[in-house]
Amino acid sequence: MNTMKVLVHESFVFGGFCTWPSLVVHHGIARWLGGEFCEKLKFVVFEMASLTNNISLPKLTKAVNYDIWSLKMKALLGSQENWEVVEDGFDEPANTTGWSNAQLKVLKDARVKDKAALYILYQAVDESGFEKIASAKSSKEAWGILEKAYKGDD
């Protein structure tokens, strides 16, 4: 049984109304171990689990050609409908007071896409690459850091 335990990070919580439950993920199916149940959090966790359990990610290392890795990653992120947020970026608004429900939904969807893309990038680099992008606030920032660090290292 290939099972991993995941603790959901607070950056995946919207509006701060969910606790951070532990869960066991097995082939994309999660079983809650504790904490409050939250539909929004469940969606993000299942999205992340399906990305890591069902797709083999190219791994960027010093020995890997950055140009080939980046082409594979662009295709992968595009297939997950996340490349656009990496390319165009996502800026967290300072204030959403007065926003309509439709605007808040668009914001939430963009936030989820950005965090999903950032998570994929975290998984697609070795420890050295992860250290470079660990403090990135967005997937676009992480991609830029990797491009700058590895593009000339062919």
URZILIN-V631953 format. One record per backbone hydrogen bond with DSSP energy under -0.5 kcal/mol. CO is the residue of the C=O (numbers start at 1). NH is the residue of the N-H. Records with the same first field share a line. If there is no record, write none. Layout:
CO: NH / NH
//
This chain:
1: 3
2: 27
4: 25
6: 8 / 23
9: 12
10: 13
13: 15
14: 17
19: 21
21: 8
22: 33 / 34
23: 6
24: 26 / 31
25: 4
26: 29
28: 30
29: 26
31: 24
38: 42
39: 43
40: 44
41: 45
42: 46
43: 47
44: 48
45: 49
46: 50
47: 51
48: 52
49: 53
50: 54
51: 55
55: 57
58: 60
59: 61
60: 126
61: 64
65: 69
66: 70
67: 71
68: 72
69: 73
70: 74
71: 75
72: 76
73: 77
74: 78
75: 79
76: 80
77: 82 / 83
78: 81
82: 86
83: 87
84: 88
85: 89
90: 92
96: 99
100: 104
101: 105
102: 106
103: 107
104: 108
105: 109
106: 110
107: 111
108: 112
109: 113
110: 114
111: 115
112: 116
113: 117
114: 118
115: 119
116: 120
117: 121
118: 122
119: 123
120: 124
122: 125
124: 60
126: 130
127: 131
128: 132
129: 133
130: 134
133: 136
138: 142
139: 143
140: 144
141: 145
142: 146
143: 147
144: 148
145: 149
146: 150
147: 151
150: 153
//
